Amino acid sequence: MIAEEGGGVAVDCKEKILSNNFYDVITDYSIHMVQRDVTYDYCYVNIENLYNVVYLNRSGVPNIEEYFFDYQTIPKLYGLMQEGRVAEGFDPGSLIASGITQVQREPLNLTGRGVIVCVIDTGIDYTNPVFLDENGQSRILAIWDQTIQEGNPPKGFLFGTEYIREDINRALRAEDPYSIVPSRDEIGHGSAMAGVAAGSVLINGSAGSAYIGAAPNADILVVKLKEAKQYLRDFYLVPQEAHAYQENDIMLAVKYADSFVELFRRPMVICLGLGTSFGDHAGNSALARYLRWVGVKRSRAVVVCGGNEGNAAHHYHGVLENPTALSGGSVNVEIRVAEDVRGFFLELWGNVPDVFNVTVRSPGGETIPPNRLGLRQSITYGFVYERTRITIDSVLVEPSSGEELILFRVQDPTPGIWNFRVESVGEVHNGEFHMWLPITTFMNAQVYFLESNPYTTLTEPAMATDIISVSAYNAANNSFYAESGRGFSRLGAIRPDFAAPGVNISTIYGKQTGSSFAAAITAGAVAQFMQWAIVEGNNRLVESREIKNYLIRGASRSSDLSYPNREWGYGRLNMVGTFDALIRV
């Protein structure tokens, strides 16, 4: 990683990375192109010569609400994919249904030994006994806490503090552990994820209860993500109470994990329980592409959850009438907006070579006409009799996907039914388009399509190729989890790969639900397979793509369903089936 500064340098790069007075911009082109056009204060970090993250002084840049960077350069915000919590004891049913406990026992003894599980999330409660080995030492190799700036960051990184295993063990021996390692998981999501993926047996005194994760002997690497900058929360209209994380910070976390495992030269599975509805839903975001780059490296695997947006009514799939005619007609898309909604984003993605226009009508009857914006243009409308302001950004060929994008930023929307009439410009070929609203946790009140479509609701980066993408189901009755995201991708790629248990999963805090826990169970299963393949020498060069296909071959499938399908992908995770399939070869 490279970090350099340019322009009139007033503060160092660390402060620029952290300061709300600096915009974060993700570029996939040479920094010299930025240097050519930028004369004000900035710095940047380089990620594997694939991307530059540039931090620009806001005083030299137009207001982000009025100035439209290339869509792919503005960091997307990601949220946690969990639902409620039920305080109950440990139940191994989900691990048994996935064939995980069976392969933990003789003769395979697959417990993740020799493998690193990396959880990029809200941190970890390192004092919890489930993260200790049989000698009472921490199995956490390191924590990079992006939120603590008083200590030393990891080598090659500029912010946050890294705590290595020696620091953690010293803290565990101290009367006040947090005086030595002050990193905490105030939310608990990252700790729950780590426990599900790689928790070890815990005996609770006289209660005699036990807890075990999918890969109880794996080592653990943790990145605690810092919360998104306020200007991005304001730009995306994300409520203050929502937990939101920046795309570029997640990318740096992945870079840290990849560089860490290079140092140890051990297999690693990276687990992400985060998701967003921003993006083309075809795996072309910067994070999705970077995960693919990491996932195809030997001894690496990346597991991503499919989100909880399947039943949220936040996706619309439309097809214009008479697709072979010169005039393709129009489709009325209606959105219900509840009282006191602060605002929302709405994205429309088309397919080449179709071109679309949109007329907007408010509940009060005021109309924004279908003005054809240019190749790349932004315009803001204010209503006469309503408080609402709508900014429309139009990109005829969005660079990362090559498709048309029309983005609506709706501030202070009038409650009621909003109408977005989508019509073609010129000849229609297939007439197909998709529209997405933000994930549920990024809105402070209900906003939804009246005629929604539950498919193509997997959150990004689950659409990325060459990683492992999972939906969630209830292992108690083999029913699909209604809230789980569903495939396929916008372009028809087979996503998810398979489903894993995600309902009433036993965590260190009780039973929890959400697709993030399906990802955690799958990450533990991948660590088991990596132990067999890499650590024990059965296939030392395996990576995400191969592991995914091994797991697909062993997945459980129902005779009354056809595969692959949008909910289940190629079936249900089954580690016993995976090894049975190897025997049959």
Secondary structure, DSSP 8 states (H G I E B T S, - for coil): --EEEESS--S-HHHHHH-TTEEEEEESS-HHHHHHH--SSEEEEEETTTEEEEEEEGGGS--TTTS---GGGS--EEEE----EE-----THHHHHTTHHHHHSTTT--S-TT-EEEEEEB---TTSGGGB-TTS-B-EEEEEETT--SS---TT--SSEEEEHHHHHHHHHSSSGGGT-----SS-HHHHHHHHHH------GGG------SSTT-EEEEEE-----HHHHHHTT--TTS--EEHHHHHHHHHHHHHHHHHHT--EEEEE-EEBS-S-SSS-SHHHHHHHHHHTSTTEEEEEE--S-TTS--EEEEE-SSTTSSS--EEEEEEEE-TT--EEEEEEEE-TT--EEEEEE-TTS-EE------SEEEEEEE-SSS--EEEEEEESS-TTT-S-EEEEEEES--SEEEEEEEEESS--SS-EEEEE---GGG-SS-EEETT---SS---BTTT-TTSEEEEEEETTTTEE-TTS-----TT-----SEEEE-SSEEETTEEE-SHHHHHHHHHHHHHHHHIIIIITSS-TT--HHHHHHHHHHH-B--TTS-SSBTTTBT-B--HHHHHHHHHH-
